[in-house]
Amino acid sequence: EKIFILLKEELPYSCEVDIMQFVEEEKIIRIHADIYVLRDSQKPIVIGAQGKNLKRIGIGARKDLETFFGKQVYLETYVKVRENWRDEKKYLKSFGYPD
């Protein structure tokens, strides 16, 4: 959600977030998320100059997660390219889309 709100028309609807790790401890939740885009040219758009876009995306998402879970959240994000993920059934299935 934060990606689309922040980047608006800059990034076509061709990204997906995959939660790689979710560890809930007593006082904190640790989440590792990979953001996938379709092309190399889209990666710098998500990251932004000096990482500013990615930082704003992460801060916004973390705040929403902390409100939802009622505890501190550590959110680690990486931006990766996975070409044609929208056209490959195995990728769609790994992201939770039905067959």
TAPESUL-V60803 format. One record per helix or strand of 2 or more residues. SS is the DSSP state (a for helix, b for strand). FROM is the first residue (numbers start at 1). TO is the last residue. If there is no record, write none. Layout:
ss;from;to
SS;FROM;TO
SS;FROM;TO
This chain:
ss;from;to
a;2;10
b;15;24
b;28;37
a;40;47
a;49;69
b;72;81
a;85;87
a;89;94
